[in-house]
Amino acid sequence: MNDLGQDLELRLVRYFTVVAAHQHFGRAAADLHVAQPALSRQIQRLEKYLGVRLLDRVPQGARLTRAGQSFLPRAQSLLQAARQAEQAVRAHAETQRIAIGYVEDLVITPAVRELRRSCPDAEIATRYLSCRDVGALSDKRVDALIARAPLPFAADDVLTTPLYEEPRMLAVPRGHPLADRASVTAEELAGEEAAPCAFETTDWTSYRILGADVPQVESYEDKLELVASGRAIAVLPVGDRRSSLRPDLVTVPIEDAPPSQVVLVSRRGDPNPMITNLRLAAKAVLTAPAA
């Protein structure tokens, strides 16, 4: 029986295994970054606790006693179990956090609310991103991204989950020949006079610039300004209502355009199970906005 009135200290067990590995107190002390006399005292504390001598001091250094030989594999197993327990707890803590990125006009509140309901102890953060900041997924500022396809990721790098689709609409300035139409076709848009013209496509829209002297612009607002001034036309998902905030723009349904697809993407191989929980929540509650 020990007379220290306390439980076995893992630190002392680790010190013992290091001395046993080196078979020398001086080399073990250097490895542990402690003074040799202090290490000797700690080993003596362990031996006093166990009530048995574990190491014999010999001219060459230190030699395990029979009791020490018996204790060594158990000490190593004890330290390994402690490391595994710590890793399991840390892994659990890490997987209960998630940062969700979302792009431009999308509303992800229902999915976040459902995720909080199903994982009440998790730390859930959201991050608004511009359409040009989707690299936040690759550099791990967010764990998952909800955005409109296509996205600038290699298929081998991400897992993509389709959530829902939306028809597309045309945005033109008031007074445009197509502004009063009940709908238009993609074929009619292909015939829109523009010489020369250019196309630009992002995850949220495509637009056609009318005229060679129009500068390339990046922001959504600047693109709408081009449309309102009659220098561009835009093709948008019907769920994107930002163009309706401008009274000088008109939207017209497009009959046969391929739909816009909203997707959830995550890094392939990411072990965070909160991503699976988000995927389930998003598929359950995220739907296309009512027309």
Salt bridges, closest charged atoms under 4 A:
ASP3 OD2 - LYS48 NZ 3.76
GLU9 OE1 - ARG11 NH2 3.32
GLU9 OE2 - ARG45 NH2 2.69
ASP31 OD2 - HIS22 NE2 2.96
GLU47 OE2 - ARG57 NH1 3.88
ASP56 OD1 - ARG53 NE 3.34
GLU86 OE2 - ARG90 NE 3.09
GLU104 OE1 - ARG242 NH1 2.92
ASP105 OD2 - ARG148 NH2 2.58
ASP105 OD1 - ARG242 NH2 3.81
GLU114 OE2 - ARG117 NH2 2.67
GLU123 OE1 - ARG97 NE 3.21
ASP133 OD1 - ARG141 NH2 3.12
ASP139 OD1 - ARG141 NE 3.05
ASP143 OD1 - ARG267 NH2 3.43
GLU166 OE1 - ARG148 NH1 2.55
GLU188 OE2 - ARG181 NH2 2.90
GLU192 OE2 - HIS176 NE2 3.19
GLU200 OE2 - ARG132 NH2 3.05
GLU200 OE2 - LYS223 NZ 3.22
GLU218 OE1 - ARG132 NE 3.93
GLU225 OE1 - ARG246 NH1 3.02
ASP240 OD2 - ARG242 NH2 2.91
ASP248 OD2 - ARG246 NH2 2.98
ASP270 OD2 - ARG267 NH2 3.06
